[in-house]
Amino acid sequence: MNEDKLRENVEKQVRRMQKAQKEQPTLLAQTVFMGTLTLLFVLPVILGAYLGRWLDEMAEGYSIHWTIGLLLLGLVIGGFNAYLYFREHQ
């Protein structure tokens, strides 16, 4: 009886270890994850800066109010995007 229980526990542990080894992320998967996370953060920042710069050039005189405001908005949106993506995939 004890031998059967021991054998069952050992087999269960072996299956669990094999499953964990199969689910281990590869280098490519980790690289894709980090690249996607980076794009989700950086893209809104860059778009906000370019849009703000364009709006500042359209206004009379030189001002950086739109650039700074939309750059900060891009940071907030990018951070929120990264948070949601990280929370979903971890």
N, C-alpha and C positions, 0 to 999 in steps of 0.2 A: 504494500500500500504506500509506504513512504517513498519507495523507489519510483513508483508511478507518478507520485506528486512531484518529486524532484525532477524527473525527466520532463514532465509537463511544464514546470517552471523554467527549466533550462531552454526548452524549445520555444517557449513564449519570449524569453529574453533574446534568443537568437533572431527570431522574426522581427522583434522590435529594433534590434541593432541593424538588421539588413534594410528595414524600411527607412531608418534614419540615414543610412549611408546612401540610399537611392535618392532621397529627398534633399541631400546636401547640394547647395547651389554651386554651379560651375563658375569659373572665372568669367566666361562670356556672359552668363546670366547676371553676375554681380556688376560687370561693366555696363551692361544695358540698363540695369536698375539705376546706377549712379548717373549715367548719361541722361536718362529720362528725368530724373530728379533735378539735375542741373538745368536742363532746358525749361522745365516747368517753373523754375525760380528766375532764371536769367532773362528769358524771353519777355515777360511783362515789364521788367525793369528797362530793358533796351527800347521796347516799343514806347513806354512812357516818356523816356528821355527824348526820343526822336519826335514824337508827337508834340511834346512840350516845346522843343526847340523850334519846330515849324510854326506853332501858334505864336511864340514870342517874335519870330521874324515877321509874321503877318501884322502884329500890333505896331503902332507908331512908336518910334524910338526903340532903344534896345532895353529889354527887360528879361529877367530870367525867372519871373514868377511862375509861369506855366511850366517851365522846365523842371524847376525844383518841386512844384506841387505834383506833377505827373510822375516824376521820378520816385517820389515818396509813395505815391499811390501804387506804382509798379512794384516797389519793395513789399508793400503790404499784401498785394494780390499774389505776388510770387511766393512769399512766405506761406500764405494760406494754401496755395496750390501744392507746395512741397509738403506741408503738414498733412493735407488730405491724402496725397499719394502715398506718403510714408505710412500713415495709419492704415490705409487699405491693404498695403502689400507687406506688412510685417506682422 
